[in-house]
Amino acid sequence: MDTFTLIATSFIISISLIITGRKDKLQSSFVGLCLAIFVFQVGVFFRDIFMSPFWRNIEYMGVLAIAPCAFWFFRQLTQNKSIVTRGFIVFAVLLSSLSALSLFTPLSRWPRFHPVVMSYVFATLGLCYIAFVRYVNKLSPSVEKKRLGYLLFACPIAFFTCSIDLLNYFSFNFPPISGIVVSALLYLILLIVAYPQLHELHDFFARALVIFVSTICGMIIFYFAAGFFSNSQLPSFTSILMASFLIAISLSPVRIILKKIFSFLYPESKNVFTSLYEFDEKLEREKSMLLAEMAPVFAHEIRNPLGSIKGAAQYLKTEAVTEEQHKLFDVIIEETNRLNAVVSQFLDYARPYTLKLKSLNVNALISKAISIIAANELAGKISLVQELYNELPDVEVDEQQLLQVILNIALNAIESMPQGGTLTFRTSKIETSAGSVVGITIRDTGQGMNKESLKNIFKPFHTTKERGAGLGLAICQKIIKEHGGLIRVKSLPGQGSVFFIRLNAAS
């Protein structure tokens, strides 16, 4: 069961990455490593059943494939910056190929052939780990270093845990656990490779917890159904645990495969695999499209009478006699201008953007934004601080729209500090397995927000201002999403707010 678990896990991970269709060298190399482990374990599984030289050769071919695949994967994981060069991969391919050919010669019957092959593979994995340690230690403190540090810590734990199986050679009777441990390690690597947005340890634990809870629920359902409908003896606890685990990790790839098959056979039935919750999301997308179509008509129908009202008020103001009449017409003009600004904001939020992308340095854009903010009379009591990373890579963005985002957040921050305070702009470079990311942080020392306001901060028309439209931050979020980036906020009442923006660096 231990071997079968690793067979199924390595196969499922490979299939799940292949069917996503992403042409990523890191993911491709991990697929190759998982397939090598799959072939190796298939050979072990059927060799123990049939005791055939054919399956013994399959086992050795899988083992020998692990060495070049491991070099390839760790070279991609370290972004080609470790001691594992392309020459290591070429050497491992040649050595593994020659060893595979020797399986069909008398050399394969040499008593020490198996220990030599296993020593070669373990030496390869050890060299990869040493290269990995050196690479991670050279990284500057960053999110990427933290993410890779989890794997750096997990590998030796997995190795020493798997070593327990060696005690069985000394007449101990421990249940084999190597397959389960390696399966867990492969799943951790999958999270690091396929989900670069996972940064914190609790993010990985949350993913693992979902699988764990799904496995436990599967076991409970099986025991309940088997106990209720069957009088025969139930399978062992370990068997049901492993079966439930395999079902839990298989659901997503199987669903994607079935979706592609049904989309080919029944192209008109596009919602076969859409859950009730996904229907809600689909409805939201359709509402957004409808809003984008209605917004220009809506704005036109409002702006025409607004223009007439404003023109009439301006004319009547010239004919006004008393000071009170002047003030009333000023109110009319001011409110028509405000309503026109709200309509403009609504248009900005509703209509799809046409991005005019160009490569630029975010530091220069922030310096420009600070110059604009400093000229605003509202910033008189505010101390503006710049903490800009000098070696920041360029980003492909629409300059005017990103400037709008920075100014909008900054002006909101200034309004939250009526008695004065500090507004800090910080930039950073973040290394991830998917490439470099540029970080922008805007921090204020203002009034902060409570949990309810924080929860709804990016929702359209949600505002805590007396005369606000509640569209500014919703527009900011939409602009950042259109750029393929991420925006989030942290805040505490009385302690200020921090906005975090992440944008992919230009390739």
C-alpha positions as a printed NumPy array, in Angstrom:
array([[  0.   ,   0.   ,   0.   ],
       [  2.925,   2.313,   0.751],
       [  4.374,   1.8  ,  -2.741],
       [  0.975,   2.161,  -4.393],
       [  0.414,   5.467,  -2.584],
       [  3.621,   6.912,  -4.037],
       [  2.733,   5.535,  -7.492],
       [ -0.663,   7.207,  -7.425],
       [  0.596,  10.477,  -5.921],
       [  3.444,  10.947,  -8.411],
       [  1.143,  10.075, -11.316],
       [ -1.658,  12.412, -10.164],
       [  0.757,  15.315,  -9.622],
       [  2.245,  14.777, -13.092],
       [ -1.153,  14.642, -14.762],
       [ -2.485,  17.663, -12.847],
       [  0.483,  19.785, -14.008],
       [  0.337,  18.514, -17.59 ],
       [ -3.371,  19.209, -18.081],
       [ -3.073,  22.783, -16.821],
       [ -1.296,  23.49 , -20.113],
       [  1.273,  25.895, -18.611],
       [  4.549,  25.848, -20.565],
       [  6.768,  26.52 , -17.588],
       [ 10.277,  25.01 , -17.396],
       [ 10.099,  24.646, -13.624],
       [  6.794,  22.774, -13.768],
       [  7.971,  20.686, -16.742],
       [ 11.096,  19.619, -14.848],
       [  9.008,  18.683, -11.808],
       [  6.699,  16.636, -14.047],
       [  9.768,  14.781, -15.354],
       [ 10.956,  14.038, -11.807],
       [  7.496,  12.796, -10.743],
       [  7.217,  10.56 , -13.83 ],
       [ 10.654,   9.054, -13.09 ],
       [  9.526,   8.264,  -9.531],
       [  6.28 ,   6.847, -10.956],
       [  8.132,   4.452, -13.306],
       [ 10.487,   3.425, -10.5  ],
       [  7.652,   2.598,  -8.099],
       [  5.596,   0.819, -10.776],
       [  8.605,  -1.442, -11.371],
       [  8.935,  -2.126,  -7.633],
       [  5.201,  -2.84 ,  -7.28 ],
       [  4.943,  -5.349, -10.141],
       [  8.383,  -6.873,  -9.483],
       [  7.201,  -7.959,  -6.037],
       [  4.077,  -9.507,  -7.59 ],
       [  5.436, -11.238, -10.707],
       [  9.138, -11.619,  -9.802],
       [  9.93 , -10.924, -13.462],
       [ 13.211,  -9.538, -14.891],
       [ 11.106,  -7.217, -17.069],
       [  9.721,  -5.35 , -14.07 ],
       [ 13.157,  -5.34 , -12.446],
       [ 14.486,  -3.539, -15.526],
       [ 11.564,  -1.068, -15.392],
       [ 12.469,  -0.382, -11.762],
       [ 16.108,   0.312, -12.643],
       [ 15.166,   2.531, -15.591],
       [ 12.968,   4.618, -13.302],
       [ 15.744,   4.886, -10.7  ],
       [ 18.316,   5.883, -13.321],
       [ 15.945,   8.515, -14.766],
       [ 15.64 ,  10.18 , -11.35 ],
       [ 19.265,  11.449, -11.438],
       [ 19.107,  13.663, -14.597],
       [ 15.541,  14.709, -13.77 ],
       [ 16.631,  15.781, -10.273],
       [ 19.499,  17.849, -11.711],
       [ 17.114,  19.438, -14.225],
       [ 14.491,  20.25 , -11.584],
       [ 16.898,  21.746,  -9.036],
       [ 18.576,  23.779, -11.771],
       [ 15.187,  25.312, -12.669],
       [ 14.217,  25.735,  -9.007],
       [ 17.375,  27.759,  -8.393],
       [ 16.824,  29.771, -11.607],
       [ 20.053,  28.443, -13.177],
       [ 22.114,  30.211, -10.486],
       [ 23.412,  27.224,  -8.494],
       [ 26.482,  25.005,  -8.868],
       [ 24.301,  22.541, -10.814],
       [ 25.208,  23.506, -14.376],
       [ 23.955,  22.146, -17.684],
       [ 27.036,  19.928, -17.758],
       [ 25.762,  18.034, -14.715],
       [ 22.534,  17.241, -16.559],
       [ 24.396,  16.075, -19.703],
       [ 26.727,  13.905, -17.602],
       [ 23.802,  12.366, -15.693],
       [ 21.925,  11.657, -18.943],
       [ 24.948,   9.883, -20.441],
       [ 25.717,   7.909, -17.281],
       [ 22.067,   6.894, -16.777],
       [ 21.754,   5.899, -20.443],
       [ 24.88 ,   3.71 , -20.293],
       [ 23.658,   2.145, -17.05 ],
       [ 20.266,   1.456, -18.643],
       [ 21.975,  -0.273, -21.599],
       [ 23.956,  -2.401, -19.153],
       [ 20.68 ,  -3.901, -17.932],
       [ 20.708,  -6.033, -21.065],
       [ 24.254,  -7.294, -20.438],
       [ 25.727,  -9.741, -17.871],
       [ 26.8  ,  -6.692, -15.821],
       [ 23.225,  -6.372, -14.494],
       [ 23.682,  -9.748, -12.699],
       [ 26.627,  -8.397, -10.731],
       [ 25.686,  -8.654,  -7.   ],
       [ 26.737,  -5.063,  -6.332],
       [ 24.866,  -3.599,  -9.3  ],
       [ 21.819,  -2.57 ,  -7.223],
       [ 23.855,  -0.868,  -4.426],
       [ 25.939,   0.994,  -7.019],
       [ 22.858,   2.281,  -8.85 ],
       [ 21.154,   3.391,  -5.615],
       [ 24.37 ,   5.055,  -4.404],
       [ 24.575,   6.961,  -7.694],
       [ 21.007,   8.248,  -7.302],
       [ 21.448,   9.173,  -3.625],
       [ 24.705,  10.968,  -4.454],
       [ 22.85 ,  12.94 ,  -7.134],
       [ 20.075,  13.918,  -4.711],
       [ 22.659,  14.845,  -2.06 ],
       [ 24.523,  17.081,  -4.511],
       [ 21.228,  18.733,  -5.517],
       [ 20.421,  19.421,  -1.871],
       [ 23.867,  20.92 ,  -1.201],
       [ 23.471,  23.171,  -4.254],
       [ 19.999,  24.118,  -3.039],
       [ 21.307,  25.017,   0.443],
       [ 24.021,  27.235,  -1.034],
       [ 21.535,  28.973,  -3.336],
       [ 19.001,  29.701,  -0.573],
       [ 21.696,  30.968,   1.824],
       [ 22.886,  33.477,  -0.799],
       [ 19.395,  34.943,  -1.28 ],
       [ 18.675,  38.25 ,   0.401],
       [ 15.805,  38.192,   2.925],
       [ 12.657,  37.95 ,   0.831],
       [  9.401,  36.085,   0.397],
       [ 11.087,  33.684,  -2.036],
       [ 13.813,  32.824,   0.475],
       [ 11.152,  32.093,   3.074],
       [  9.192,  29.841,   0.681],
       [ 12.261,  27.867,  -0.397],
       [ 13.368,  27.669,   3.244],
       [ 10.319,  25.529,   3.995],
       [ 11.479,  23.002,   1.379],
       [ 15.056,  23.244,   2.666],
       [ 13.772,  22.254,   6.103],
       [ 11.357,  19.558,   4.857],
       [ 13.883,  17.55 ,   2.794],
       [ 16.099,  16.347,   5.695],
       [ 13.012,  15.64 ,   7.808],
       [ 11.651,  13.443,   5.009],
       [ 15.036,  11.72 ,   4.6  ],
       [ 15.407,  10.832,   8.285],
       [ 11.768,   9.732,   8.513],
       [ 12.219,   7.433,   5.524],
       [ 15.306,   5.983,   7.238],
       [ 12.985,   4.283,   9.722],
       [ 12.212,   1.726,   7.024],
       [ 15.869,   0.601,   7.15 ],
       [ 15.279,  -0.71 ,  10.677],
       [ 13.166,  -3.483,   9.176],
       [ 16.405,  -5.018,   7.845],
       [ 17.392,  -5.575,  11.493],
       [ 14.316,  -7.688,  12.325],
       [ 12.129,  -4.768,  13.33 ],
       [  8.529,  -4.871,  12.175],
       [  7.636,  -1.233,  11.489],
       [  5.013,  -0.555,   8.798],
       [  6.649,   0.947,   5.678],
       [  6.187,   4.715,   5.529],
       [  8.687,   5.891,   2.879],
       [  6.039,   6.108,   0.16 ],
       [  3.734,   8.2  ,   2.332],
       [  6.555,  10.538,   3.416],
       [  7.833,  11.046,  -0.152],
       [  4.224,  11.617,  -1.306],
       [  3.86 ,  14.377,   1.298],
       [  7.183,  15.905,   0.189],
       [  6.099,  15.843,  -3.47 ],
       [  2.849,  17.574,  -2.518],
       [  4.789,  20.303,  -0.663],
       [  7.009,  20.805,  -3.725],
       [  3.861,  20.99 ,  -5.871],
       [  2.55 ,  23.842,  -3.7  ],
       [  5.858,  25.716,  -3.993],
       [  6.13 ,  25.161,  -7.751],
       [  2.518,  25.655,  -8.839],
       [  1.381,  28.29 ,  -6.311],
       [  4.026,  31.054,  -6.068],
       [  1.399,  33.29 ,  -4.443],
       [  1.612,  31.165,  -1.268],
       [  4.075,  33.042,   0.935],
       [  3.535,  32.147,   4.568],
       [  3.81 ,  28.806,   6.334],
       [  0.161,  28.991,   7.343],
       [ -0.76 ,  29.173,   3.627],
       [  0.898,  25.79 ,   3.072],
       [ -0.69 ,  24.379,   6.207],
       [ -4.083,  25.625,   5.005],
       [ -3.669,  23.756,   1.699],
       [ -2.533,  20.63 ,   3.523],
       [ -5.44 ,  20.991,   5.959],
       [ -7.931,  20.999,   3.072],
       [ -6.495,  17.673,   1.842],
       [ -6.443,  16.299,   5.394],
       [-10.06 ,  17.258,   6.116],
       [-11.165,  15.879,   2.728],
       [ -9.367,  12.613,   3.501],
       [-10.992,  12.304,   6.939],
       [-14.44 ,  13.068,   5.488],
       [-13.878,  10.398,   2.82 ],
       [-12.96 ,   7.86 ,   5.508],
       [-16.04 ,   8.697,   7.576],
       [-18.321,   8.378,   4.549],
       [-16.745,   5.036,   3.583],
       [-17.026,   3.58 ,   7.1  ],
       [-20.623,   4.759,   7.402],
       [-21.639,   3.364,   4.008],
       [-19.741,   0.086,   4.457],
       [-21.063,  -0.428,   7.977],
       [-24.632,   0.32 ,   6.931],
       [-24.811,  -1.619,   3.663],
       [-22.259,  -4.426,   4.123],
       [-21.884,  -7.25 ,   6.615],
       [-18.434,  -8.316,   5.42 ],
       [-15.176,  -7.419,   7.158],
       [-13.988,  -3.893,   6.469],
       [-10.556,  -3.196,   4.926],
       [ -7.755,  -2.085,   7.22 ],
       [ -7.63 ,   1.456,   8.518],
       [ -4.423,   2.126,   6.543],
       [ -6.011,   0.962,   3.297],
       [ -9.048,   3.197,   3.732],
       [ -6.828,   6.138,   4.768],
       [ -4.657,   5.813,   1.665],
       [ -7.664,   5.338,  -0.623],
       [ -9.346,   8.448,   0.801],
       [ -6.129,  10.459,   0.426],
       [ -5.736,   9.424,  -3.215],
       [ -9.353,  10.321,  -3.967],
       [ -8.92 ,  13.734,  -2.284],
       [ -5.873,  14.695,  -4.367],
       [ -7.368,  13.2  ,  -7.55 ],
       [-10.579,  15.229,  -7.597],
       [ -9.184,  18.369,  -9.242],
       [ -7.213,  16.723, -12.102],
       [-10.01 ,  14.224, -12.816],
       [-12.519,  17.063, -12.932],
       [-10.347,  19.028, -15.386],
       [ -9.889,  15.961, -17.605],
       [-13.628,  15.233, -17.644],
       [-14.376,  18.884, -18.351],
       [-12.096,  18.847, -21.402],
       [-13.627,  15.579, -22.638],
       [-17.203,  16.828, -22.245],
       [-16.308,  20.185, -23.784],
       [-15.095,  18.289, -26.857],
       [-18.077,  15.908, -27.024],
       [-20.759,  18.425, -26.012],
       [-19.469,  21.915, -26.867],
       [-22.902,  23.456, -26.196],
       [-23.044,  22.16 , -22.595],
       [-20.543,  24.568, -21.102],
       [-22.004,  24.583, -17.586],
       [-22.007,  20.828, -16.913],
       [-19.297,  21.118, -14.246],
       [-20.311,  24.509, -12.906],
       [-21.314,  24.352,  -9.241],
       [-23.992,  26.528,  -7.689],
       [-21.276,  28.774,  -6.234],
       [-19.588,  29.094,  -9.619],
       [-22.956,  30.019, -11.119],
       [-22.968,  32.987,  -8.741],
       [-19.501,  33.994,  -9.983],
       [-20.646,  33.586, -13.586],
       [-23.657,  35.773, -12.827],
       [-21.348,  38.434, -11.372],
       [-19.252,  38.43 , -14.553],
       [-22.361,  38.788, -16.691],
       [-23.539,  41.667, -14.499],
       [-20.155,  43.367, -14.965],
       [-20.467,  43.02 , -18.75 ],
       [-24.   ,  44.422, -18.646],
       [-22.793,  47.302, -16.471],
       [-20.037,  48.085, -18.991],
       [-22.664,  48.301, -21.764],
       [-25.096,  50.415, -19.736],
       [-22.599,  52.843, -18.219],
       [-22.02 ,  55.081, -21.291],
       [-25.787,  55.411, -21.897],
       [-26.389,  56.068, -18.22 ],
       [-23.645,  58.728, -18.111],
       [-24.916,  60.414, -21.273],
       [-28.481,  60.644, -19.958],
       [-27.292,  62.21 , -16.688],
       [-24.636,  64.554, -18.047],
       [-26.925,  66.257, -20.567],
       [-29.389,  67.596, -17.98 ],
       [-26.494,  68.301, -15.589],
       [-24.907,  70.514, -18.23 ],
       [-28.208,  72.345, -18.724],
       [-28.657,  72.826, -14.968],
       [-25.111,  74.123, -14.54 ],
       [-25.408,  76.487, -17.522],
       [-28.706,  77.856, -16.258],
       [-27.293,  78.36 , -12.751],
       [-24.238,  80.176, -14.087],
       [-26.45 ,  82.481, -16.176],
       [-28.846,  83.2  , -13.315],
       [-25.902,  83.858, -11.001],
       [-24.916,  86.815, -13.222],
       [-28.454,  88.174, -12.824],
       [-28.569,  87.614,  -9.042],
       [-29.03 ,  90.701,  -6.895],
       [-28.487,  89.593,  -3.298],
       [-25.566,  87.753,  -1.689],
       [-27.893,  84.956,  -0.607],
       [-28.893,  84.305,  -4.231],
       [-25.208,  84.147,  -5.242],
       [-24.587,  81.511,  -2.546],
       [-27.565,  79.42 ,  -3.679],
       [-26.362,  79.391,  -7.292],
       [-22.838,  78.52 ,  -6.106],
       [-24.308,  75.511,  -4.287],
       [-26.106,  74.391,  -7.46 ],
       [-22.911,  74.715,  -9.555],
       [-20.789,  72.955,  -6.924],
       [-23.21 ,  70.033,  -6.606],
       [-23.524,  69.607, -10.38 ],
       [-19.717,  69.481, -10.591],
       [-19.625,  66.876,  -7.802],
       [-22.318,  64.761,  -9.457],
       [-20.475,  64.996, -12.773],
       [-17.308,  63.761, -11.018],
       [-19.27 ,  60.805,  -9.572],
       [-20.525,  59.931, -13.072],
       [-16.93 ,  60.077, -14.359],
       [-15.8  ,  57.741, -11.596],
       [-18.677,  55.386, -12.372],
       [-17.616,  55.329, -16.026],
       [-14.007,  54.632, -15.047],
       [-15.135,  51.661, -12.941],
       [-17.687,  50.213, -15.368],
       [-16.   ,  50.396, -18.757],
       [-13.219,  47.983, -19.761],
       [ -9.746,  49.458, -19.847],
       [ -7.525,  49.698, -22.915],
       [ -4.067,  49.465, -21.42 ],
       [ -1.288,  51.521, -23.017],
       [  1.581,  49.472, -21.673],
       [  5.172,  50.586, -21.664],
       [  8.249,  49.633, -19.702],
       [  9.065,  52.049, -16.887],
       [ 10.717,  52.265, -13.497],
       [  8.249,  52.453, -10.615],
       [ 10.652,  54.605,  -8.565],
       [ 10.415,  57.407, -11.151],
       [  6.613,  57.159, -11.119],
       [  6.483,  57.36 ,  -7.319],
       [  8.803,  60.379,  -7.324],
       [  6.43 ,  62.033,  -9.793],
       [  3.439,  61.186,  -7.585],
       [  5.192,  62.616,  -4.51 ],
       [  5.856,  65.866,  -6.385],
       [  2.145,  66.153,  -7.213],
       [  1.138,  65.344,  -3.635],
       [  3.614,  67.859,  -2.167],
       [  2.018,  70.609,  -4.276],
       [ -1.408,  69.821,  -2.793],
       [ -2.384,  72.113,   0.045],
       [ -3.813,  69.142,   1.975],
       [ -0.274,  67.765,   2.354],
       [  0.935,  70.776,   4.343],
       [  1.054,  68.894,   7.668],
       [  2.184,  65.583,   6.179],
       [  5.774,  64.295,   6.206],
       [  6.478,  62.437,   2.933],
       [  9.077,  59.646,   3.187],
       [ 10.669,  57.712,   0.301],
       [ 12.295,  54.288,   0.8  ],
       [ 12.982,  53.273,  -2.798],
       [ 14.955,  50.185,  -3.805],
       [ 17.674,  51.304,  -6.24 ],
       [ 18.018,  48.122,  -8.321],
       [ 14.32 ,  47.833,  -9.086],
       [ 13.465,  46.087, -12.4  ],
       [ 11.141,  47.803, -14.862],
       [  7.453,  46.884, -15.132],
       [  5.081,  46.836, -18.114],
       [  2.265,  49.18 , -17.032],
       [ -0.024,  51.953, -18.167],
       [  1.732,  54.958, -16.602],
       [ -1.328,  57.17 , -16.181],
       [ -3.469,  54.454, -14.637],
       [ -0.795,  53.33 , -12.169],
       [ -0.186,  56.989, -11.265],
       [ -3.952,  57.281, -10.646],
       [ -3.788,  54.316,  -8.256],
       [ -0.858,  55.75 ,  -6.277],
       [ -2.399,  59.234,  -6.048],
       [ -5.811,  57.878,  -5.052],
       [ -4.363,  55.798,  -2.213],
       [ -2.071,  58.628,  -1.11 ],
       [ -4.844,  61.271,  -1.052],
       [ -7.077,  58.93 ,   0.954],
       [ -4.187,  58.469,   3.389],
       [ -3.721,  62.248,   3.708],
       [ -7.431,  62.709,   4.433],
       [ -7.109,  60.119,   7.234],
       [ -4.415,  62.299,   8.908],
       [ -6.171,  65.683,   9.447],
       [ -3.805,  66.531,  12.316],
       [ -0.699,  65.574,  10.344],
       [  1.391,  62.417,  10.172],
       [  3.813,  60.444,   8.013],
       [  3.128,  59.025,   4.568],
       [  5.77 ,  56.472,   3.535],
       [  6.362,  55.133,   0.02 ],
       [  8.49 ,  52.002,  -0.244],
       [  9.484,  49.865,  -3.225],
       [ 11.051,  46.407,  -3.179],
       [ 12.09 ,  43.563,  -5.44 ],
       [ 10.623,  40.145,  -4.621],
       [ 12.065,  36.962,  -6.142],
       [  9.604,  34.123,  -6.785],
       [  9.838,  30.839,  -8.674],
       [  7.708,  32.477, -11.393],
       [ 10.098,  35.421, -11.74 ],
       [ 10.748,  38.84 , -10.203],
       [  7.937,  40.905,  -8.699],
       [  7.988,  44.63 ,  -7.931],
       [  6.414,  45.609,  -4.622],
       [  4.933,  49.018,  -3.775],
       [  4.001,  49.795,  -0.178],
       [  2.112,  52.946,   0.882],
       [  1.876,  53.389,   4.653],
       [  0.146,  56.135,   6.662],
       [ -0.129,  56.913,  10.37 ],
       [ -3.756,  57.963,  10.185],
       [ -6.992,  56.896,  11.795],
       [ -6.969,  53.341,  10.417],
       [-10.039,  51.211,   9.763],
       [-12.097,  48.706,  11.688],
       [-12.614,  45.116,  10.495],
       [-15.953,  45.861,   8.841],
       [-14.577,  48.74 ,   6.774],
       [-11.478,  46.711,   5.91 ],
       [-13.651,  43.86 ,   4.678],
       [-15.602,  46.103,   2.291],
       [-12.875,  48.56 ,   1.331],
       [-12.684,  47.513,  -2.332],
       [-16.434,  47.124,  -2.822],
       [-18.019,  49.666,  -5.198],
       [-20.002,  52.488,  -3.51 ],
       [-18.73 ,  51.573,  -0.03 ],
       [-17.409,  54.708,   1.662],
       [-16.855,  56.117,   5.145],
       [-16.71 ,  59.713,   3.864],
       [-19.709,  61.997,   4.098],
       [-19.466,  63.114,   0.472],
       [-17.571,  60.203,  -1.075],
       [-18.835,  58.071,  -3.96 ],
       [-17.034,  54.926,  -2.796],
       [-15.508,  54.147,  -6.183],
       [-11.892,  55.287,  -5.789],
       [-10.428,  52.123,  -4.262],
       [-12.678,  49.87 ,  -6.345],
       [-11.167,  51.522,  -9.437],
       [ -7.65 ,  51.064,  -7.99 ],
       [ -8.266,  47.348,  -7.489],
       [ -9.629,  46.977, -11.017],
       [ -6.615,  48.762, -12.536],
       [ -4.145,  46.568, -10.644],
       [ -6.043,  43.403, -11.63 ],
       [ -6.032,  44.52 , -15.269],
       [ -2.226,  44.676, -14.983],
       [ -2.127,  41.114, -13.627],
       [ -1.078,  42.382, -10.202],
       [ -2.307,  42.143,  -6.63 ],
       [ -3.446,  44.788,  -4.146],
       [ -4.277,  44.25 ,  -0.495],
       [ -4.471,  46.324,   2.674],
       [ -3.826,  45.973,   6.394],
       [ -5.14 ,  48.439,   8.949],
       [ -5.732,  48.899,  12.662],
       [ -7.967,  51.588,  14.194],
       [ -5.836,  54.452,  15.465],
       [ -2.598,  53.001,  14.029],
       [ -2.891,  53.708,  10.319],
       [ -3.156,  51.647,   7.145],
       [ -0.731,  49.927,   4.765],
       [ -1.497,  49.242,   1.09 ],
       [  0.547,  46.545,  -0.669],
       [  0.748,  46.417,  -4.484],
       [  2.52 ,  43.624,  -6.395],
       [  3.318,  43.878, -10.133],
       [  5.199,  41.39 , -12.303],
       [  8.559,  42.651, -13.531],
       [  9.003,  43.134, -17.269],
       [ 10.484,  40.066, -18.927]])
